[in-house]
Amino acid sequence: MSSGEVIEKFLDGMGHAMHARRTLLVSAASPPTLGLSLSKKIVEGSDWSEAIDPDECYDYIVLDLPFGMGKSSLGPAHPSVKVRKNWLDLYAALDFLEASGICLAMIEPPAFGLAEGPRFLEILEHQGFYINGVFNTPPGLLKTTSVRPVIVAISREARKGLFVAELEDKEQATKVASAFVEDQHTGSFAEGVHLENKVFDGFESVKARVQIERLLTQYKEYRTEKLGDIAKTLNTVKSGESLRDMDNAIYIQVVGSPRVTDELSEVSVKHHNVVQIVLPDSVKSKYLSAFFRSELGLLVLRSLKRGAIIQRINKSDVAQATIAIPKLAEQEDIVWAHEKLDSLLIEIDKFKKELAVNPKNAAVVTEQVDGMLELIGGLTDSDRIKT
């Protein structure tokens, strides 16, 4: 089962669920990515709109649009608003959408979560169009890149929230299409999640925020703060410059996989790709570094990534990161526990190397490991019998 087959099932499922009668497929991407078996009309190329009579209207429009385009003015009515050229195609296609119709368009992963997005959505809403759904495509849909585009659903219906879901297989994709048309959601990304605030800036970011909200309940005894509200300073440098080592500071790598350390000497990338956060005495750098290596901390960092193709974390977004802050004594306990665990991992690595070099020492190594497991309650009854 290919990614293309999953998407075609989703697109056809949407058409069937809404009982579409007049369907239009705009195939402007080269090579084409989307297929719609029930399309009544197909137009191709960058000048696709010229092949449609201005008076024609469709209740279901699917747009297969190119990526990597530059920006252009939105038109005479909005000469100062510059958006991506594929968004211009979307804007033009809405002229052919019936009052009760739905338009689906494949666009960049952050959808309209880019800088020009809010203004574009504001203009659409002023004209009576609303984004009501965002669907993540399966991996491998685009053959020349690992980027996973999204499909947005726009109509004249002003729903209270945003329906978001991931498309995984043909049967599931068909069910997601029906759930969207019926505005049914369960809280699962495989069936549909309802975003009350309608804020979408990429699936990784949205999934991270949803999980953060769930995980924060485990930190309810701690106070939570925005990093920018409690930091003394957030420092960055230009290309070729170096950060100055500061006391009680952490360093967040903002390109590639986010990494956090409380030691400047451990930063392995050029310093212009790092944000330095100098902390107050109430937050220990070693605790915060450990927090960002936790499941919740990693999700927080993932939620900060921005960019259509190359993703990075901006300094302004770092300031918005939500962190959990225990009392100082508990921070010190957490740091101590992490240091002990790090020491344990080092010793385990030594045992592995010893066993590889001297396999006859297996009994001695096993006895030492059993001692560790006994202390942490990881020794099973069968382990004890063997011992």
Order of alpha helices (4+ residues) and beta strands (2+ residues): alpha-beta-beta-beta-beta-beta-alpha-beta-alpha-beta-beta-beta-alpha-beta-alpha-beta-alpha-beta-beta-beta-beta-alpha-alpha-beta-beta-alpha-beta-alpha-alpha-alpha
